[in-house]
Amino acid sequence: MQALDQSCWVLEPERPTFAAVSRRIALANNISLHLLIDPLRPRAIPECKFLGADSLVEHLRENFGRNMWRWDPNGNLRDNLEKTLQISFPSPKSVRREELNVECGICYVFRMEEFIPDVGCDNPKCKKVFHRVCLADWLQSIPSSKQSFDRLF
């Protein structure tokens, strides 16, 4: 985890400690990866959740599934993830946080109370990420939208 904390854009937790078993890492513009490490098996393949528009993260999911055999239990986490995903993680030394565009496309903040942007737009012209609550409020404000139970149309 220390290699990730020092050389990647860790979005969550804001001040990572050794006790924290999860990290959310910025991978690219509007794409992040949420990792959950098993503390009993820290060198095993972590649980990974890709956040962003499906059109942007689908190839990462495919690479992860296809390349799991490349995971080296003796290697460090960052190298293993880069090998498995077939990407290079952006570094704070080479990429500014503003270039990663991880804020909500509606309220323009990253953290809203305990919520972070976790819904991605699949429109190729947009591809922004949103807080679920911001997206729901915005959709409800459109005069032509209808609601049936918990679903907005």
PyMOL commands that set and color helices and strands:
alter all, ss='L'
color gray80, all
select helices_A, chain A and resi 2-7+54-66+68-70+77-85+97-100+132-141
alter helices_A, ss='H'
color red, helices_A
select strands_A, chain A and resi 10-12+22-28+31-36+47-51+119-120+129-130+147-148+151-152
alter strands_A, ss='S'
color yellow, strands_A
deselect
rebuild
show_as cartoon
